[in-house]
Amino acid sequence: MQMSQGEKEHLTFSLNHAFRPATPINRKDLFQGRSSQVASVLDAINQNGRHLVVYGERGVGKTSLANMIALNLTNPLTDVMAPHINCTSIKTYSELWEAILSEIQFISEQREVDLPIAFQNWTQRRQDQVYSPIQQHDARMAMSALTDEMTVVLIFDEFDSLEDLDAKLGMAETIKLFSDRNVGCTIVLVGVANDIETLIEGHKSVERCLSQVKMPRMSRDEVEEIVVTTLALPDIEMTIEDAALHEISRIAKGLPNFAHQIGQKSAIEAITEGSRHIGLPHVQGGISSALDSTQGSIHAAYQRAITSTKASLYKEVLLACSLAECDEFGCFAPKDVRSPLSRILKKEAKIEAFARHLHSFCESSRGPMLLKLDLPGRARFRFANPLLEPFILLKGLNDGTLTAEVLAATRNKKDKQRRMF
């Protein structure tokens, strides 16, 4: 039966609300995958004296995981309070705690939940005093008063954006203080980092009371689960053929926002034709739409990386980097670039022919597009901004530099185990 214009508009509206390419997930029914990470988070929260660090590359869904904390927390005996703040505009330790306390007040008013009398008294005493910055002992007293009657989890998102080292040191010492004094709340630090030491600036003294949740990129199965589950929502009820689904999961490179973006655009292509079933041609049409809607800064960074006054292979080498076999954190070696570059060029590529391109991508004149990690006995690279990887694939497919056959032939070395990107 032919789809009416009204049906098309309703479906498009529903798709635009269900797929979230630009914003973190904040609904349980839209959050897919990451079951082991969610379990690790909840396990840490249920242990007295344990606090939590969630870390990984940009774009892997750390904020969405943080949003799920409040939605998954339950306690039949007390109210649950899980204030969630972003640290990007915060400069000092005191501002961190002023922001989290303000969020607690906002949540209590929104949910019409009375805060404990002891906490209200502490707040009133501070208001009656001449302003003074919040210190660690203030944070301890406030949270001790609050947790007498509530389950409390404090979420500090984008913690890596906090530039003040004294503020980071203060938070590390606060975590240790809360653990030593058995303050009954859990602090969760969320941020971009390769390891926990990077996020907490090497304050090893707090590692004993921190649980670490490393957020790798999604496997292809998890990416496909996002698309299939979202399309199956009651107000959408669309289907997708396997070839189209596999194309999306290959392009997304384990980054959930691109799974949302390409899934959304492909579905809209199908709806435009009056179909509730997404095929490979719809995904190919969605690629062009996804490129048009990608941030201008991504386009600019790409052009800066590949532009050259002479004939060069910058575009092809960069495309091969985005196809390279890599580990779960997006790192690859020069040898991993050779095979996809050979497929793109349709001739054998030797490392010495493109090694200078890799190092050039690490220079500020080209972004830097890549970051070099000097590991014992070998050099490895990763994209400075992981969101560029799927974009480069989209560009290659759109301009014909990358064929569907080359994309399909490129498999990660761990594909057999977890169908990684």
C-alpha positions in Angstrom: 0.0 0.0 0.0 1.3 3.4 -0.9 2.5 5.6 2.0 0.6 8.9 2.4 2.4 12.2 2.8 1.1 12.3 6.4 2.6 8.9 7.2 5.9 10.0 5.7 6.0 13.1 7.8 5.0 11.2 11.0 7.7 8.6 10.3 10.4 11.2 9.6 9.4 13.0 12.9 9.7 9.8 14.8 13.1 8.9 13.3 14.5 12.3 14.1 13.6 11.8 17.7 14.7 8.2 18.0 18.1 8.5 16.3 20.5 10.8 18.1 23.5 11.6 16.0 24.2 14.9 17.7 23.2 14.3 21.3 23.9 11.7 24.0 21.2 9.0 24.6 19.0 9.8 27.6 16.3 7.1 27.2 16.7 3.5 28.3 14.8 2.2 25.2 17.3 3.9 22.9 20.4 2.8 24.7 21.9 -0.3 23.1 25.0 -2.4 23.7 27.5 -1.6 26.5 26.0 -4.2 28.8 29.3 -5.1 30.4 30.2 -1.4 31.0 26.7 -0.7 32.6 27.2 -3.8 34.8 30.7 -2.6 35.9 29.3 0.9 36.7 26.5 -0.4 38.8 28.8 -2.9 40.6 31.2 -0.1 41.6 28.3 2.1 42.8 27.1 -0.8 45.1 30.5 -1.1 46.8 31.1 1.1 49.8 34.1 3.4 49.4 34.5 2.7 45.7 34.4 5.5 43.1 34.5 5.4 39.4 36.4 6.6 36.3 34.8 6.2 32.9 37.3 6.9 30.1 38.0 6.3 26.4 38.1 8.0 23.0 35.9 10.9 22.0 32.7 9.8 20.5 32.4 6.3 21.9 29.3 7.1 24.1 30.7 7.9 27.5 28.1 10.6 28.2 25.3 8.3 27.1 26.6 5.7 29.6 26.7 8.3 32.3 23.1 9.3 31.5 22.1 5.7 32.0 23.4 5.7 35.6 20.4 7.6 37.0 18.0 5.5 34.9 19.4 2.2 36.2 19.8 3.1 39.8 17.2 1.8 42.2 17.0 1.6 46.0 13.7 0.5 47.6 14.7 2.1 50.9 15.8 5.6 49.9 15.4 8.2 47.2 18.1 8.1 44.5 20.0 11.3 43.6 22.4 11.3 40.6 23.3 14.9 39.6 25.2 15.1 36.4 27.3 18.2 35.5 29.5 19.1 32.6 33.0 20.5 33.5 33.7 22.3 30.2 33.1 25.8 31.6 34.3 25.2 35.1 37.6 26.5 36.3 38.1 25.8 40.0 37.5 23.0 42.6 34.9 25.3 44.4 33.0 25.8 41.1 32.8 22.1 40.6 31.0 21.6 43.9 28.9 24.7 43.5 27.7 23.3 40.2 26.9 19.8 41.6 25.1 21.3 44.7 23.1 23.5 42.4 22.1 20.5 40.3 21.1 18.6 43.5 18.8 21.5 44.4 17.3 21.6 40.9 16.6 17.9 40.9 14.9 18.0 44.3 12.7 20.9 43.2 11.9 19.2 39.9 11.0 15.9 41.5 9.4 17.5 44.6 11.7 15.5 46.9 12.6 16.9 50.3 16.3 17.0 50.9 17.5 15.8 54.4 17.2 18.4 57.2 20.9 18.1 58.0 21.8 18.9 54.4 19.4 21.9 54.3 20.9 23.2 57.5 24.4 22.9 56.0 23.2 24.8 52.9 21.6 27.5 55.0 24.8 28.0 57.1 26.8 28.6 54.0 24.2 31.0 52.7 24.3 33.0 56.0 28.1 33.3 55.8 30.2 35.7 53.8 31.1 33.8 50.6 34.1 31.5 50.9 35.2 28.8 48.4 34.1 25.3 49.0 36.9 23.2 50.4 37.3 19.4 50.7 35.9 19.3 54.2 32.9 21.3 53.1 32.2 18.7 50.4 32.6 15.9 52.9 30.1 17.5 55.4 27.6 18.2 52.6 27.6 14.7 51.2 27.7 13.1 54.6 24.5 15.0 55.5 22.9 14.1 52.1 23.7 10.4 52.1 22.3 9.8 55.6 18.9 9.6 53.9 19.6 9.2 50.2 21.5 7.1 47.6 23.8 9.6 45.9 26.0 9.4 42.8 27.8 12.5 41.6 28.7 12.5 37.9 31.4 14.9 36.7 31.3 14.7 32.8 34.0 16.0 30.5 36.4 16.0 33.4 39.4 16.1 31.1 38.4 19.6 30.0 39.2 20.9 33.5 42.4 22.7 33.0 43.2 23.8 36.6 45.6 21.2 38.0 44.7 22.3 41.6 41.1 21.4 40.9 42.0 18.0 39.5 44.3 17.4 42.5 41.5 18.5 44.8 39.1 16.0 43.3 41.6 13.2 43.5 42.1 14.1 47.2 38.4 14.3 47.8 37.9 10.8 46.4 40.5 9.5 48.8 38.9 11.5 51.7 35.4 10.2 50.9 36.8 6.6 50.7 38.8 6.9 54.0 35.9 8.5 55.9 33.3 6.2 54.4 31.2 9.0 52.9 28.2 7.1 51.4 28.2 8.6 47.9 29.9 7.6 44.7 31.9 10.1 42.6 32.0 9.3 38.9 34.6 11.0 36.7 34.0 10.8 32.9 36.4 12.0 30.3 38.5 11.5 27.2 41.7 9.7 28.0 43.9 6.7 26.9 44.3 5.5 30.5 43.2 6.4 34.0 46.5 8.2 34.8 45.9 10.7 32.0 42.5 11.6 33.4 43.5 12.0 37.0 46.9 13.5 36.2 48.9 10.6 37.6 47.6 10.8 41.2 48.2 7.2 42.0 47.2 7.5 45.6 43.5 7.3 44.6 43.8 4.3 42.3 43.1 1.8 45.1 39.6 3.3 45.6 38.8 3.8 41.9 37.0 1.3 39.7 38.0 1.8 36.1 35.5 1.5 33.2 37.3 1.6 29.9 35.0 2.5 27.0 36.2 0.8 23.8 34.7 1.4 20.4 31.6 -0.6 19.7 31.7 -3.9 17.9 29.9 -4.1 14.6 27.3 -6.3 16.2 26.6 -3.5 18.8 26.5 -0.9 16.0 24.0 -3.0 14.1 22.0 -3.5 17.3 21.6 0.3 17.6 20.1 0.5 14.1 17.9 -2.5 14.2 16.5 -1.8 17.7 15.8 1.9 16.9 14.0 1.0 13.6 11.9 -1.6 15.5 10.4 1.0 17.9 6.6 1.0 18.0 6.3 4.4 16.3 8.7 3.5 13.5 8.5 -0.2 12.7 10.9 -0.3 9.8 13.2 -3.1 8.6 16.6 -3.2 6.9 18.3 -5.7 4.7 21.5 -7.4 5.9 23.7 -5.8 3.2 22.6 -2.3 4.1 23.0 -3.0 7.8 26.6 -4.3 7.3 27.4 -1.3 5.2 26.4 1.0 8.0 28.4 -0.9 10.6 31.5 -0.9 8.4 31.3 2.9 7.9 30.6 3.8 11.6 34.0 2.5 12.8 32.6 1.6 16.2 31.4 5.2 16.9 27.7 5.2 17.9 26.9 8.7 16.7 27.7 7.8 13.1 25.5 4.7 13.5 22.7 7.0 14.5 23.5 9.5 11.7 23.7 7.0 8.8 20.8 4.9 10.1 18.7 8.0 10.3 19.6 9.4 6.9 19.2 5.9 5.2 15.7 5.5 6.8 14.6 8.9 5.5 15.8 7.9 2.0 13.6 4.9 2.2 10.6 6.9 3.5 11.0 9.4 0.6 10.4 6.5 -1.8 7.4 5.4 0.3 9.1 2.3 1.7 9.5 1.0 5.3 12.3 -1.3 4.2 15.9 0.0 3.9 18.1 -1.4 1.1 21.6 -0.7 0.1 20.7 2.1 -2.4 19.0 3.9 0.5 22.3 3.7 2.6 24.2 5.0 -0.4 21.8 7.9 -0.6 22.0 8.4 3.1 25.8 8.8 2.8 25.4 11.9 0.7 22.9 13.3 3.2 25.2 12.5 6.1 28.1 14.3 4.5 25.9 17.4 4.0 24.9 17.4 7.7 28.4 16.8 9.1 29.9 19.7 11.1 31.8 22.3 9.0 34.8 21.9 11.2 35.1 18.3 10.2 35.0 19.2 6.5 37.6 21.9 7.1 40.0 19.6 9.0 39.7 17.0 6.2 40.5 19.6 3.5 43.5 20.9 5.5 44.9 17.4 5.8 44.7 16.4 2.1 45.5 19.7 0.4 48.8 19.9 -1.4 50.3 22.1 -4.1 51.8 19.1 -5.9 50.4 15.7 -7.0 50.3 13.6 -3.9 48.7 10.6 -2.2 47.5 12.4 0.9 43.8 11.7 0.2 44.4 8.0 -0.6 46.7 7.5 2.4 44.3 9.2 4.8 41.5 7.0 3.4 43.7 3.9 3.9 44.3 5.0 7.5 40.6 5.1 8.1 40.4 1.5 6.8 43.5 0.2 8.6 43.2 -2.7 11.0 43.3 -1.3 14.5 42.9 -2.2 18.1 39.8 -1.5 20.2 41.1 2.0 20.9 41.7 2.9 17.2 45.5 2.5 17.1 47.2 1.2 14.0 50.7 0.6 12.7 52.1 1.6 9.3 51.9 -2.1 8.2 48.1 -1.9 8.8 47.8 0.9 6.2 49.6 -1.0 3.4 46.9 -3.5 2.5 44.0 -1.0 2.2 46.1 1.5 0.4 47.1 -1.3 -2.1 43.4 -2.0 -2.7 42.6 1.7 -3.2 45.6 2.2 -5.6 45.0 -1.2 -7.3 48.8 -1.9 -7.0 51.1 -2.9 -4.2 52.0 -0.1 -1.8 55.2 -0.2 0.2 55.5 1.4 3.6 58.4 3.6 2.5 56.1 5.1 -0.1 53.7 6.5 2.4 55.6 6.7 5.7 56.3 10.4 5.3 52.5 11.0 4.8 51.8 9.4 8.1 54.3 11.6 9.9 53.1 14.7 7.9 49.5 14.0 9.2 51.0 14.4 12.7 52.2 17.9 12.1 50.1 21.0 13.0 50.2 22.1 9.3 47.8 19.2 8.6 45.7 19.3 11.7 47.3 17.4 13.3 45.1 14.7 11.7 47.0 11.8 13.4 48.7 11.4 16.8 51.8 9.3 17.0 52.3 6.9 19.9 55.9 5.9 20.4 55.6 2.5 21.9 58.7 0.2 22.7 59.9 -1.2 19.4 57.1 0.2 17.2 55.3 3.3 16.2 51.6 3.4 16.2 49.1 6.1 15.1 45.5 7.0 15.8 43.2 9.8 14.7 43.4 13.0 16.7 39.6 13.2 16.3 38.0 9.8 15.9 34.9 11.4 14.3 37.0 12.0 11.2 37.4 8.3 10.5 33.8 7.6 9.4 33.6 11.0 7.7 36.7 10.0 5.5 35.0 6.8 4.5 31.8 8.7 3.6 33.9 11.1 1.5 35.7 8.2 -0.2 32.4 6.4 -1.0 30.8 9.6 -2.2 33.6 10.7 -4.6 34.4 7.2 -5.8 37.9 6.9 -4.3 36.6 4.1 -2.2 34.5 1.4 -3.7 31.9 -0.8 -1.9 34.1 -3.8 -2.8 37.2 -2.3 -1.2 35.2 -1.4 1.9 33.6 -4.9 2.1 37.1 -6.5 1.7 38.5 -4.6 4.7 38.1 -6.5 7.9 39.5 -5.9 11.3 41.8 -8.6 12.6 39.4 -9.2 15.5 36.3 -9.4 13.3 36.1 -13.2 13.8 35.9 -12.8 17.5 33.6 -9.8 18.0 33.0 -8.4 14.5 34.9 -5.3 15.4 34.8 -2.3 13.1 
